[in-house]
């Protein structure tokens, strides 16, 4: 794993302007704090009779107004910092959250549900905390601390030297504790991810666990995992407590130094007042430096997890930019496959590889039924996954596409999602439905279809009366993968979605295994008159198909068998 996994740029687009506004607010706040501190010193000096304010009511009122205005300015800048910081953090986290979801939906090796949820909550919270509550206080603290040290130096050389030494010691301590803070954060995240995955898998397997009498056993396993998480959290808290303790001690030591110098007469009362006022402003951001280091190391730990997870999506986005410049070359290469409108209604698959092995080409005419045969279910899964969501065309060294999928005269390998969903329908067993209404689920592939077509699609699979019997009819909200529909009804809803608009290529992967006998009868009637090409995988094809042609993806050449 990379030691510096990449995340999206923080300072890009609107966030760059937000960051600029944050910088302006930080410098404005530091300026107001210094003005307030100097004004307090001037007021104290005038009150003791050593300055120009003694006996001058107008000058006194002016100084008080300046003090009040500068203090109000500090409050306003802190308000702006908080709002802008949250805007910056939320914008950044939202972009990463979208990338995580896109990576999870992009196919390939998908992490468990528990790990995905942990990444979307704990890890994204760590990123947001660093951006909005770590980076921003650091930005606000730097100009104020530097200005404070400079002003202390100008007021009193011993005071300036002492405060500078204290800050350098604090920085050295924070740097020393940063490494163990990162180690504790990474360990805690690893254990939390394991616990989340275990909980998710346990809940999903609850029926089998209860049937096998394993409830107490699984609870003990979860208890052990939870205990390890608790121990790791306490270890991290020890380091975090040290960071915050040293940070909070530094301003207190600064106050003690000011009091000591005042007691020895090294600085006068006005200087003491100015120094204490300025120290009051700077103590809050200095005290937060320990928290800043903690947030930074939590961010680094989260980045090592999220960075590799979204790396394929970022790489794909980068490649897409390059492909936009090479569209003409790609189009020329795809033309070598002789894909044109003369193949309207046909399905042509050439050069496809499954598990690294090239499969025989497929040429299917309208109305044909193609049964996929393979030695393993894994090969069938990869085949249907590739055909249902083909990636952008990959060019070999000879500038020829590695494989081509032409449906109804249109090359779909690399085509837009709109082009694919108009020409391809897909239904597979065991696939849960997304959250939303039944009507949305039916039209999910073709959101441009009317409500009337939704009703017709439900009627075509025999679900219309069942749906109308629900309290909210077609507006019933689906949850937990398809409830309140049962497994067979969910499968029929997938078929309704896949066949909506009669796409030229219909992909059905073991969908009949989820259907009851009545459901298989419905599917048989649909396939009997379906006008497009049906590519089918089933262990009992005779239950839903009258005849078919076999496509043996293991064989070196296409084998045709009629039944």
N, C-alpha and C positions, 0 to 999 in steps of 0.2 A: 504494500500500500504506500502511496506517495506520502512523504512527510509534510508536504504542503499542498493538500488537495484543493482544487480550485472551486470557488463559489462564484456566482455572478458578481459583477462589479457593483460595489456599493454606491460609488459616486458616478451615477449615470442617469441621464434624463432629468426628470423632475427632482430626483433625490440630490442631484448636484446643486440645484438652486436651494433646496431645503438646507443642505449642509452649509452653503454660503451664508444663509440667513442665521444659522446657528453660530457660525464664527462671528458674525457681526454682533449678535446678542451677547456672546461671551466677552468680547472686547468692550462693548458698551457697559456690561455689568462690572467688569474690572475697573473701568474708568470711574463709574459712579461710586464704587467702594472706596477708591483712593481719594476722590473729592470729599466724600463724607468723613473719612478719617482725618484728612488735613483740616477740614472745617471744624471738627471737634477740637483739635489741637489749638486752632486759632481762637475758638470760643473760650477755652480754658485759659489760654494765655491772656486774653482780653479781660476775663473775669478777675484774674489775679492782679491786674493793673500793670502788667508788663508789656502790653501790646496796645495797638491803636484802638481796640474796641472799648477800652475802659471809658465809661462816661459817654460813649457815642451810641445813642439809642438806635439811630438809623442804621449804622453799620452792624449793630447787634442783630437787628431785625433781618437785615439782608443775609447775614451769616446763617441765622436760623432757617430762613427760607431756602438757602442753598443746601443746608443739611437735610431738611425735610425732602426737598426735591431729589437729592442724590439717593437718599434711602428709598424713596418711592421708586426711583429708577432701578435700583437693585432688585426690588420686588417684581417690577414689570419684566425685567430681563429674565429673572428666574422663571416666571410664568411662561414667557415665550420659549425659553430653553426646553421646558418640560413638554409643551405642546409640539414644538418642532421635532424634539427627540422622539416622541411617540409616533409622529407621522413618518419620520425616517425609518424607524425600526419596523413599524407595521408594513410599510411599503416593501421593504427588503424581504421580510419574512413571507409576505404574500407571494412574491415572485418565486422564492425557493419552494414554498408549499405547492405551487402550481407545477414546478419542475419535478418535485417528488411524485405527485400524482401522475404526471405524464410518463415518468419513468416506470411507475407501477403498472400503468395501462399499456406500456409499449411492448409488452411481451418479453420473452427471454426468462431468465431466472428471477422470479418474483419472491421477495422475502415474505415471511409469515405475516398474518394480519396483525399480531401483537407487535412485531418489530416495526411494521409500517406505522401503526398508531403511535408507538413510542417516538419514532422519528418526527412525526407530525405534531407532537405535543412537547415532550421534554427537550428534545434537541432544538426544535425551532424556538422554544422559549429561551433557551440559552443564547441563541443567536440574537433574538430580540433584546434580551437583557443587556448583552454587550453593546449593541448599537445604541439603544435608547437610554440605558442607565449606567453604562460603563464608558463608552466612547465619548458621549456628550459631557458628563462630569469631568472627564479628563481634559477635553477641549476647554471647558470653562475654568478649570483649575490652573492650567499652565500659564496663561497671561496674568492671572491674578497672583499666583505664587511668585512669578518672576518680578512683577511690579512691586509686590510686598517686600521681597528681599532687597530690591534696589532702594526702596523708600526707607527701610530699616537701616540700610547701609548709610544713606544720606543723613538720617536722624542721629545715628550713633554707630560708630565703627564697631565697638564690642557687640552691640545688639545685632547688627547686620551679619557679622562673622558667626556669632552663635547660632542664629536662625539658619544661616546657610549650612553650617555643619550638621545641625539637626535634620535638615531636609536631605542632605547627602546620606546620612546614616539611615534614614527611613527608606530612601531609594535602594540602598544596598540590601537592607533586610527584605524588602519586597521582592527584589530580584532573586535573592537566595531562596525564598519560600515559593517562588513561582513554579519551579520544576516539580516539587512534591504536590503542589496544588493541581497541576495538570495530571500527574500520575493518579491521584485520588479521584479526580473527575472522570478520567477514562475508565478506571476500574468500576466506578459506580455506574456509569452508563452501560458498560458491558453486562453487569449483573442485572440492571434494570431491564435491558433488552431481553435477556434470557428469561427473566421472570414474566415479562409481558407475553413473550412467545409461549411459555408454558401455560399461562392462564388461558390464552386464546385457544391453544390446542386442546386443553382440558375441557373447556366449555363446549367446543365443537364435538368432542368425543363423549359428552356426558351420558348419552343414552347407553353406549357400550360399556362405559365405566360402571354405571348403576347395575346393568344386567350382569356384569362379572363380579359384582361385589367389591369393587375397587375404590369406593368413595374415600374411605379412611386412608388408604394407601396414597391416593393422589393428594389428599389434604396434607399428609405428612411431607410429601415431596414439595408442595407449594410452601409449606412452613419452613423447610430447610432453605429454599431459594429466597424466601422473604427475610429470613434471619441473616443470610449473607448480604442482602441489600442493606439491611439495617446497620450491620457492622461497617460496611463500606461508607455509608452515609455519615456515620459517627466519625470515622477516620477523616473523611473530607472536612467535617465540621471542625476538627481540631486544627487543621491547617488554616481554614477560613477564619476561625476565631483568633489565631495568631496574627493573621494579616490585619484584621480589623482592630485588634488590640493595640498593635504597634502604631497603626495609623491614628487612632484616637489619642494615644499618649503624646504624640509629637506636639499638637497644639497646646496641651496642658504644660508640657515642658517649656514651650515658648512663653506661656503666661508666667511660669515660675522665673524664667530668666528676666523678663521685664520687671517683675516685682523685686527681684534681687538687685538689679541695676538701679532701680528707684530707691531702694533702701540704703544703698551705699552712696547715693548722691551722684552717680555717674550720669544720670539723665534727669531732666527736670519734670515737673508735673505735666506740662503741656505735651512733652514727648511721650510720657507714660500714657496719657489719654489717647494720643494719636495712635500709639503702638497697640494698645488694647482694643481700640475700635477697629483697627485694620486686622488685628488677629482674630477678632470676632467674625469678620467677613470671610477670612481665609480658612478658619478652622473647619468649617463644614466641608468644603471640597477636599481639604487635606485628610480629614477623617474618612472620606469616601474612597481614598486611594486604595485601601486594602480591599474594599468591595470591588473596585475597578479591576484589580489584579485577579480576584476570584472570578469575576464575570469573563475576563479575557481568557483565562485558562479553561473555563467551562465552554466558551466559544470554540477554542482550539480543539477541545475534545469532541464537541459536536461536529465541527468541520471535518474531522477525520472519518466520521461516520456518514455524514450527508454528502460530502464532496464526491466520493466514489459512486454513491447511489445515483447522483444526477449527472455524473460525468458523461454517460452515453447521450443524454438529452442535449447537453451543452455541445458535445461534439457533433451531434446531428444538426443542431442549429447552425454551427459553423460551416459544416459541409453543405448545408442548404444554400448558404450565401454564395459558396463557390459554384454550386450547381446552377444557380441563377445566371452566372456568367458563361456557363458551358451548355446552355439549353440547346443551342444549334448543333453542337457536336453530339449531344446525347440523342437528339431527334434523328440525326443522320444515322447514328448507329442502330437505333431501333428500327429504322426503315429497312435495314438489311434483313429483317425477319419477314418482310413482305406483308406487314400488317396494314390492311387498308379496309375501306368500307365494303369491299367485295366479300369480306368474311362476315358480314352482318348476320347476327343470329347464331353464329358458330362460337365454339370455345376452343381455343388453340393454346396449348401449354407446351413449351419447348425449353430444354436446357435446365429444368428444375432439378435441384439437388435436395435430398432428404438425408439428414445425418451424414452429410459429406459425400453421398453417393448419388450420381446422376440417375434420374428415373426415366423410363421411356416417355417419349412425347405423347400427347393426347390430342386427337382431332375429333371433336364431337359436333354433330349436327343438331339443329333445333329438334326438341322432343326426345332426344336420346337420354337413356338412364345409364349412368356409369357407376359400377360398384367398385370401390377401392379395396384391393387386397394387399396386405402387407404382413411381414413375418412377426412384427411386434406392434403393440398399441402405440408405442412411442413414435414410430414412423408415421402412423396414421395421424396422431396428434400434431406432429410437426408439419405434415403435408397440409392439413386443413388450416392450421394457424397461418401458414405462409400464403395460401390461396385467399383466405378471408381478409387479410390485411397485408398485402405485398408492400415491401419497402421500395425506396427509390431505386432506379436501375443502376446496377453496378457494372462497370465496364472492365473488361479484361485487358490484357496487354495489347490485343489487336483491335481495341476500341469496339468490341462487339459485346452486347449485353450478355451477362452470365445466364440469364433466363428471361423468358417472355411469357406473359399471360394476356392473351387477346380475347375479349368478350364482346360480342356484338359489334365487331369491327373497331374496337377501341383498346389500345394498349393500356392495361391497368397497372402494370408494374411501375410505380412511381407516379401514378395519376392522383388527382386530388381525392379527398374523402367523398366529396359530392359525386364525382364520376364513379367511384367504386360502389357506393351504396345504391346508386340507381341501377347498376347492372348486376349486382351480386347480393344474394340473400343468404344468411347463415343461421343455422340452428344446431345446437349441440346439447347433449345430455349433461345434466349436472351443473349447468350454468345458472347462477342466481340472477334474478331480475334486479335492476337498479331501483333505487327509491324514487317514487313518483306515482302518478295515477295510472290506472290501467290504460286509459286512452293514450297517455304519453308513451307507455311501454309499447303499445302496438305501433305507433307512428314514430318510434325512436329512430328507426333507419330512414324513414321518409317523413320528416316533420312538415314537408310541404303538402302532404295529403290532407284532404278535408275530413271533417268529423263523420260525414256519411261513409267515406271509405273505411274509417275505423269500425263502424258498425257492420259493414259488409265483411270485413276481415274477421271479426269475431264470429259472425254467423257462419263463415266458411269453415271454421274449425269447431263449430258446435258449442261455442262458449257464450253466445249472445244471451240466452235465457239465464244461464248461471250468473253472468255479470249483472244483468238487469235485476236479479233477485237480491243483490247486495244493497245495503241501505243507500249508498251513494252511486250506485250503478257504475258507469264508465269512469267516474271521478273518484272511485275508491282508491285510497292510498295503499300502495304495496309496501310492505316492510319485511325485513329479515329475509330478503331474497325472493319474496313472492307471496307471502301470507296476505290475505286469507285464502288464496288458491292452494290446492294441493299439488303434488309433484307432477301428476299427469296434466293438470290444467296449466301449470307453468310451462310445461313442454309444448302444449298446444298454443299457448300465447307466443312462444318463440317461433313456432311455425307460422302463425298469423303475421308476425312481424317480418319474417324472412320472405314470405310470399306476397306481401303487400306491394302492389304495382307490377307483379309478375316479372321479376328481374330475369335477365337472360341466363344467368348461372345461379342455380340453387344448390347450396352446400348443406348437407345434412349429415352430421357426425353422430351416429349411434342415438339419434333422437328417439327412435322407436323403443329403446330400452327403458325410457321413462314413462311410456304411455301404457294405459290400461288397454284391454282388448277393444273396448269401444273407441279409445283414442287411436289405436292402430287402424281401425276401420275408417275413421275420418281421414287419417293421413293417406290411406290407400286410395280413397276417392279423390283427394287433392292431386296426388301424383299421377293418377290415371289420365287426367286431362290437362296436366300442367304443360304449357307451351314451350318452356325453355329447357335447357340442359340441366339435368339433376345429377350431381356427383354425390354419391351416397356411401356411407360406411355403416355396416350392420352385421351382427352375428347371425341374424335370421332375416335376410332380405326378402325371402318369399312371403313373409307376413304382410308386407306393404307394397311390394313390387310384383308385377306380372311378368316382366321380362327386363333384361338388362345386359349390358356389355361389361366385361370385367377389365379393370385397369390394374394390372399387377405391378406395383411400384418397386417390387424386388427384382423383377425380371429384366434382363438386358434388352428385351424388345417387347412391344405391346402384344398382349394375348387377348383375343376376342372370343367370347363364349356367349352363346345365346341360350336362353332358358325358356 
